[in-house]
Amino acid sequence: MIASVRGTVAAVSPDGAVIDVGGVGLAVQCAPGTLAGLRLGELARLATSLVVREDSLTLYGFADDDEKQLFELLQTASGVGPRLAQAVLAVHSPDTVRRAIAGADTATLTRVPGIGKKGAERLVLELRDRIGPVSVGSDGNAGVVGGAWQEQVRQGLVGLGWTASQADQAVAAVAETVDGAVPPVPVLLRQAIRLLGKTR
C-alpha cells in the first residue's frame, strides 16, 4: 500500500497529476479541490490510496488523510467504486458527507453525479454506524465544530509543503473572512493556498 507520496509536481491534468518521487513519475488521480493546490515544479505531499484491479493499478491522491479515509470507507458500501467515491469528495467536504450520512440527508448525497435516491439511501443504511463522530453545532444540528476546519486546512497546507507558521498565518487570514456558515474545507483550503501563493 502506498500511503502517501511526496515529491515535485511534474504535470497537472484535469483529472490527475504526475508527482516525481526520486526520479519516478507517479500518476495520481485527484479531485479538482486537490489539483487546485498543486503547482508545477513545486514540492507537494498527497495522501494516497492504491486501488488494485486485475488489469490496473490506480493511485488516488488527496489533500489530507481525512479525505483519504472517507474515500476508502465509501468504497465499502455496495455499488460504490473508487471513481464514485472520488466524485463524492469532489462535490462535498468530508464533514458534509459525514453529516449527510449520519442525518440521512439523501438530498445532499444525490447532488453527486452518479448517486440517485436509492444509492443515497443505501449509503446511509450501510455507513451510518461506521461514519465516525459527527460534530454537532450549538443549535443541535450537525455542523462543523469550531476549530475543526482550521486544523484540517492547517494540516493540508503543511502536507502540501508550507511551514507550520505559514499555515497558521494563512488559516488566521481565512478565518477572518468566514462569517456565518462555514464553507466546505476544500474551499477554505483553496483560499488559504491562494493567500500563500501571493506571499511566495
FIDO-530516 format. One record per residue: x, y, z of N, C-alpha, C in turn; residue in three letters. Coordinates in steps of 0.1 Angstrom, whole numbers, padded with zeros to 4 digits, always signed. Example, Ala and Ser with C-alpha at 12.3 -4.5 7.8 and 13.67 -1.06 7.14 Angstrom:
residues 2
+0132-0057+0078+0123-0045+0078+0132-0033+0078ALA;+0128-0022+0071+0137-0011+0071+0129+0000+0079SER;
END
This chain:
residues 200
+0008-0012+0000+0000+0000+0000+0009+0012+0000MET;+0006+0022-0009+0013+0034-0009+0004+0044-0002ILE;+0008+0048+0011+0000+0056+0019+0001+0071+0016ALA;+0012+0075+0010+0014+0089+0007+0025+0091-0003SER;+0026+0102-0010+0037+0105-0019+0041+0119-0017VAL;+0054+0121-0018+0059+0135-0016+0070+0137-0027ARG;+0068+0147-0034+0078+0150-0045+0074+0162-0053GLY;+0081+0164-0064+0079+0175-0072+0068+0173-0082THR;+0059+0183-0084+0048+0182-0093+0053+0183-0107VAL;+0053+0172-0115+0059+0172-0128+0048+0176-0139ALA;+0035+0173-0136+0025+0176-0146+0011+0176-0139ALA;+0002+0184-0144-0011+0185-0138-0021+0185-0150VAL;-0031+0176-0149-0041+0175-0160-0055+0177-0153SER;-0066+0177-0161-0079+0179-0155-0083+0169-0144PRO;-0078+0156-0145-0082+0146-0136-0071+0140-0128ASP;-0059+0146-0128-0048+0140-0121-0035+0148-0122GLY;-0025+0142-0116-0012+0148-0116-0001+0138-0117ALA;+0011+0142-0121+0023+0133-0120+0032+0139-0110VAL;+0035+0131-0099+0044+0135-0089+0058+0128-0091ILE;+0068+0135-0092+0082+0129-0094+0088+0126-0080ASP;+0088+0113-0077+0094+0109-0064+0107+0101-0067VAL;+0118+0108-0064+0131+0101-0066+0134+0097-0080GLY;+0129+0105-0089+0131+0102-0103+0121+0093-0110GLY;+0111+0089-0102+0100+0081-0107+0087+0089-0108VAL;+0081+0090-0119+0069+0098-0120+0057+0090-0117GLY;+0050+0093-0106+0038+0086-0102+0025+0093-0107LEU;+0017+0086-0115+0004+0092-0119-0006+0091-0108ALA;-0012+0102-0104-0021+0102-0092-0034+0108-0097VAL;-0045+0101-0095-0059+0106-0099-0063+0115-0087GLN;-0067+0127-0090-0071+0136-0079-0084+0144-0083CYS;-0091+0147-0072-0103+0156-0074-0099+0170-0076ALA;-0108+0178-0082-0104+0192-0085-0099+0200-0074PRO;-0105+0198-0062-0100+0205-0050-0086+0203-0047GLY;-0081+0190-0048-0068+0186-0046-0058+0192-0057THR;-0063+0191-0069-0055+0196-0080-0052+0211-0079LEU;-0062+0218-0073-0061+0233-0072-0049+0237-0063ALA;-0045+0228-0054-0034+0231-0045-0020+0227-0051GLY;-0020+0222-0063-0007+0217-0069-0002+0227-0078LEU;+0012+0229-0078+0018+0239-0088+0030+0232-0094ARG;+0031+0233-0107+0041+0227-0115+0055+0231-0109LEU;+0064+0221-0108+0077+0223-0103+0079+0225-0088GLY;+0068+0225-0081+0069+0227-0066+0067+0214-0059GLU;+0072+0213-0047+0071+0202-0038+0056+0200-0033LEU;+0051+0188-0033+0038+0185-0028+0037+0172-0021ALA;+0028+0171-0011+0026+0158-0005+0011+0155-0006ARG;+0008+0143-0010-0005+0138-0012-0007+0125-0004LEU;-0018+0125+0004-0022+0112+0010-0027+0104-0002ALA;-0024+0091-0002-0028+0083-0014-0035+0070-0010THR;-0043+0064-0019-0049+0051-0018-0047+0044-0031SER;-0041+0032-0030-0038+0024-0042-0050+0014-0044LEU;-0056+0015-0056-0067+0006-0059-0062-0004-0069VAL;-0063-0017-0065-0057-0027-0074-0069-0035-0081VAL;-0068-0036-0094-0077-0043-0102-0069-0054-0110ARG;-0076-0063-0116-0069-0073-0124-0061-0068-0135GLU;-0066-0057-0141-0059-0051-0152-0053-0037-0150ASP;-0053-0033-0137-0047-0019-0135-0044-0017-0120SER;-0034-0008-0118-0031-0003-0105-0033+0012-0106LEU;-0042+0018-0098-0045+0032-0099-0043+0038-0085THR;-0035+0049-0085-0032+0056-0073-0041+0069-0072LEU;-0049+0070-0062-0057+0082-0060-0051+0091-0049TYR;-0051+0104-0052-0044+0113-0043-0054+0123-0036GLY;-0051+0127-0024-0059+0136-0016-0051+0146-0008PHE;-0057+0158-0006-0051+0169+0001-0047+0165+0015ALA;-0055+0156+0021-0053+0153+0035-0057+0138+0038ASP;-0053+0133+0050-0057+0120+0054-0072+0118+0056ASP;-0079+0128+0060-0093+0127+0063-0100+0124+0050ASP;-0097+0130+0039-0104+0127+0027-0101+0113+0022GLU;-0088+0109+0024-0084+0095+0020-0092+0085+0028LYS;-0093+0087+0041-0101+0077+0049-0115+0076+0045GLN;-0121+0088+0042-0135+0087+0038-0137+0081+0025LEU;-0127+0083+0016-0127+0077+0002-0127+0062+0004PHE;-0119+0057+0013-0118+0042+0014-0130+0037+0021GLU;-0136+0044+0030-0148+0040+0037-0160+0039+0027LEU;-0161+0049+0019-0172+0050+0009-0173+0037+0000LEU;-0161+0032-0003-0160+0021-0012-0164+0008-0005GLN;-0166+0008+0008-0171-0004+0014-0186-0006+0013THR;-0193+0005+0008-0207+0004+0005-0210-0003-0008ALA;-0221-0010-0009-0225-0017-0021-0226-0007-0033SER;-0220-0011-0044-0221-0003-0056-0213+0010-0057GLY;-0204+0012-0047-0195+0024-0048-0181+0020-0051VAL;-0176+0024-0062-0162+0021-0066-0154+0034-0064GLY;-0141+0033-0067-0132+0045-0065-0136+0057-0072PRO;-0141+0056-0085-0145+0068-0092-0157+0075-0086ARG;-0166+0068-0081-0178+0074-0075-0174+0080-0061LEU;-0166+0073-0054-0161+0078-0041-0154+0091-0043ALA;-0146+0092-0053-0138+0104-0056-0148+0115-0060GLN;-0158+0111-0068-0168+0121-0072-0175+0127-0060ALA;-0178+0119-0050-0184+0124-0037-0176+0135-0031VAL;-0162+0132-0030-0153+0142-0024-0150+0154-0033LEU;-0153+0153-0046-0152+0164-0055-0163+0174-0053ALA;-0175+0169-0048-0186+0177-0047-0188+0182-0032VAL;-0185+0174-0022-0187+0177-0008-0174+0175+0000HIS;-0173+0183+0011-0162+0181+0020-0165+0169+0029SER;-0154+0163+0035-0157+0151+0043-0167+0154+0054PRO;-0167+0166+0060-0176+0169+0071-0191+0169+0066ASP;-0192+0174+0054-0206+0175+0048-0211+0161+0045THR;-0202+0152+0040-0206+0138+0037-0210+0131+0050VAL;-0202+0133+0060-0205+0126+0073-0218+0130+0078ARG;-0220+0144+0078-0233+0149+0083-0245+0144+0075ARG;-0243+0143+0062-0254+0138+0053-0257+0124+0056ALA;-0247+0116+0058-0249+0101+0061-0255+0099+0075ILE;-0250+0106+0084-0254+0105+0098-0269+0110+0100ALA;-0272+0120+0092-0285+0126+0093-0295+0122+0082GLY;-0291+0111+0075-0300+0106+0064-0304+0117+0054ALA;-0295+0126+0051-0298+0137+0042-0295+0132+0028ASP;-0304+0125+0022-0303+0120+0009-0302+0131-0002THR;-0308+0142+0001-0308+0153-0009-0294+0158-0012ALA;-0286+0159-0001-0272+0163-0002-0264+0153-0010THR;-0266+0140-0007-0259+0129-0014-0262+0128-0028LEU;-0275+0131-0032-0279+0129-0046-0274+0141-0055THR;-0267+0151-0049-0261+0162-0057-0249+0157-0064ARG;-0244+0145-0060-0232+0139-0066-0236+0132-0079VAL;-0230+0135-0090-0233+0128-0103-0231+0113-0101PRO;-0241+0105-0104-0239+0090-0103-0246+0085-0091GLY;-0251+0093-0082-0258+0088-0070-0273+0093-0071ILE;-0281+0083-0072-0296+0085-0072-0302+0084-0058GLY;-0315+0085-0057-0321+0084-0044-0319+0070-0037LYS;-0320+0059-0045-0317+0046-0039-0303+0044-0035LYS;-0294+0050-0043-0279+0049-0040-0276+0056-0027GLY;-0283+0068-0025-0281+0076-0013-0286+0069-0001ALA;-0298+0063-0003-0304+0056+0009-0295+0044+0013GLU;-0289+0038+0003-0280+0026+0005-0268+0031+0013ARG;-0262+0042+0009-0251+0048+0016-0254+0050+0031LEU;-0266+0056+0033-0270+0059+0047-0271+0046+0055VAL;-0278+0037+0049-0281+0024+0056-0268+0016+0059LEU;-0259+0016+0050-0247+0008+0052-0236+0015+0060GLU;-0235+0028+0059-0224+0035+0065-0227+0043+0078LEU;-0240+0045+0080-0244+0054+0092-0237+0050+0105ARG;-0236+0037+0107-0230+0032+0120-0215+0032+0120ASP;-0209+0035+0108-0194+0034+0107-0188+0047+0102ARG;-0196+0058+0101-0191+0070+0096-0182+0078+0106ILE;-0182+0074+0118-0174+0080+0128-0181+0092+0135GLY;-0174+0099+0144-0180+0110+0151-0184+0122+0141PRO;-0196+0127+0143-0201+0138+0135-0203+0150+0145VAL;-0197+0161+0142-0198+0173+0151-0212+0178+0151SER;-0216+0184+0163-0229+0189+0165-0228+0204+0169VAL;-0235+0212+0162-0235+0227+0165-0243+0230+0177GLY;-0242+0243+0182-0248+0247+0194-0264+0247+0192SER;-0268+0247+0180-0283+0247+0177-0288+0232+0177ASP;-0279+0223+0179-0284+0209+0180-0283+0202+0166GLY;-0280+0210+0156-0278+0204+0143-0264+0200+0140ASN;-0262+0190+0132-0248+0186+0129-0241+0197+0122ALA;-0229+0200+0126-0222+0211+0120-0207+0210+0122GLY;-0199+0220+0118-0185+0219+0120-0182+0225+0134VAL;-0175+0217+0142-0171+0222+0155-0161+0233+0153VAL;-0162+0243+0161-0153+0255+0160-0138+0250+0161GLY;-0130+0253+0151-0116+0249+0152-0113+0237+0143GLY;-0124+0229+0140-0122+0217+0132-0117+0219+0118ALA;-0123+0229+0112-0119+0232+0098-0105+0238+0098TRP;-0102+0246+0108-0089+0253+0109-0078+0242+0109GLN;-0080+0232+0117-0070+0222+0118-0068+0214+0105GLU;-0080+0211+0099-0079+0204+0086-0072+0212+0075GLN;-0075+0225+0075-0068+0233+0065-0053+0234+0068VAL;-0050+0236+0081-0036+0237+0085-0028+0225+0081ARG;-0034+0213+0084-0027+0200+0081-0026+0199+0066GLN;-0036+0203+0058-0035+0203+0044-0024+0211+0039GLY;-0022+0223+0044-0011+0232+0040+0002+0227+0043LEU;+0004+0222+0055+0017+0216+0059+0020+0204+0051VAL;+0010+0196+0048+0011+0184+0039+0016+0188+0025GLY;+0011+0200+0021+0015+0204+0007+0028+0212+0007LEU;+0035+0212+0018+0049+0218+0018+0051+0231+0025GLY;+0041+0238+0030+0043+0250+0037+0047+0247+0051TRP;+0054+0257+0058+0058+0255+0072+0046+0257+0081THR;+0047+0252+0093+0036+0253+0103+0032+0268+0105ALA;+0042+0277+0106+0039+0291+0108+0032+0297+0096SER;+0036+0294+0084+0029+0299+0072+0015+0294+0072GLN;+0013+0281+0076-0001+0276+0076-0009+0283+0086ALA;-0003+0285+0098-0011+0292+0109-0015+0306+0104ASP;-0006+0313+0098-0009+0327+0093-0021+0327+0082GLN;-0020+0317+0073-0030+0316+0063-0044+0312+0069ALA;-0044+0303+0078-0056+0299+0085-0062+0311+0092VAL;-0054+0319+0099-0059+0330+0106-0065+0340+0096ALA;-0059+0342+0085-0064+0352+0075-0077+0347+0069ALA;-0078+0334+0066-0090+0328+0061-0102+0329+0071VAL;-0098+0327+0084-0108+0327+0095-0115+0341+0096ALA;-0108+0351+0093-0113+0365+0093-0124+0367+0083GLU;-0123+0359+0072-0133+0361+0061-0145+0352+0063THR;-0145+0343+0072-0156+0334+0075-0167+0341+0084VAL;-0179+0343+0078-0189+0350+0085-0202+0341+0084ASP;-0207+0336+0095-0219+0328+0094-0215+0313+0090GLY;-0222+0308+0080-0220+0294+0077-0206+0292+0072ALA;-0200+0281+0076-0186+0278+0073-0186+0270+0059VAL;-0178+0276+0049-0177+0269+0036-0171+0255+0038PRO;-0172+0246+0028-0166+0233+0028-0150+0235+0030PRO;-0144+0225+0036-0130+0226+0038-0122+0227+0025VAL;-0125+0220+0014-0117+0222+0002-0117+0237-0003PRO;-0129+0244-0001-0130+0258-0005-0121+0266+0004VAL;-0121+0264+0017-0112+0271+0026-0097+0268+0023LEU;-0094+0256+0020-0080+0252+0017-0076+0260+0004LEU;-0084+0260-0006-0080+0267-0018-0078+0282-0015ARG;-0086+0288-0007-0085+0302-0003-0072+0304+0004GLN;-0068+0295+0013-0055+0296+0020-0043+0295+0011ALA;-0045+0286+0001-0034+0284-0009-0032+0296-0017ILE;-0043+0302-0021-0042+0315-0029-0035+0326-0021ARG;-0038+0327-0008-0032+0337+0000-0017+0334+0001LEU;-0013+0322+0003+0001+0318+0004+0008+0320-0009LEU;+0001+0318-0020+0007+0320-0033+0012+0334-0035GLY;+0004+0343-0029+0007+0358-0031+0019+0362-0023LYS;+0022+0354-0012+0033+0358-0003+0046+0351-0007THR;+0046+0342-0017+0058+0335-0020+0067+0343-0029ARG;
END
